[in-house]
Amino acid sequence: MTQAANPAALQLKNVVLSHDRHPAVHHVSGVFAFGSLTAITGPNGAGKTTLLRALAGLHRLDEGRIDHPGLRPFDIALLPQASTLDRSFPLSCLDVVALGHWGRIGAFHRVTPILRDAAHEALRKVGMEPLAARPIGSLSAGQFHRVLFARLLAQDAPVMLLDEPFTALDARTTADLLGVLRGWHQAGKTVVAVLHDLDLIRREFPETLLLAREAIAWGPTEISLSAANRMRALVLSEAWNDGAEICHVAA
């Protein structure tokens, strides 16, 4: 299915998500269009990471549905928060990047020389090719982020989902990786990123979903991040009762 035939890369319909029967995301509907560049932001505990994992197919929906017309599972790539990844496993930078090919070749097939060359090229694009053989446990935070971006480059999926991709990075690394992200957008990929830095969002992301467990605003960033919407998100996030049962509202 082409973009012209269906402009929605990811379509949410009345999505409800929870943790242990407690509300995390509450009746969210909307569309991430093909080729769009969208930030998801909101107060702490607003459900941002939970929603991103649901978009990647890694979190069960309590209600509603998420459609991705014409996309296969490996057409959606996820960059989780770096702090959640175990760097003690004995993998080299090249090994991590080569994992980006698994969606296409499967976990039990060998990486071919062509795919290994592609992994080297991805490392080169983020300035890490000279360190291809270095164990990931020996990398700085910035270097490890570069390797994770290289893995997404190798995966080359049409939909990129990123969870706090620039947290705790130095200015040079942030600028370089933003360049990679801009390249994806210019190539027509759909990019969705969870972010807290509102200045960065305003500079780089044309669309924003402001989330406080429910969608406060979803559209042009200037409108979504208005003072009134940000205040409403803050008030709503503070009003939620974490012990509440899931509310069942008819779709």
Buried (B, 14 or more C-beta within 10 A) or exposed (E): EEBEEBBBBBBBBBBBBBEEEEBBBBBBEBBBBBBBBBBBBBBEBBBBBBBBBBBBEEBEBBBBEBEBBBBEEBBBBBBBBBEEEEBEEEBBBBBBBBBBBBBEBEEEEEBEEEBBEBBBBBBBBBBBBEBBEBBBEEBEBBBBBBBBBBBBBBBBBBBBBBBBBBBEBEEEBBEBBBEBBEEBBEEEBBBBBBBBBBEBBEEBBBBBBBBBBBBBBBBEBEBBBBEEBBEBBBEBBEEBEEEEEBEEEEE
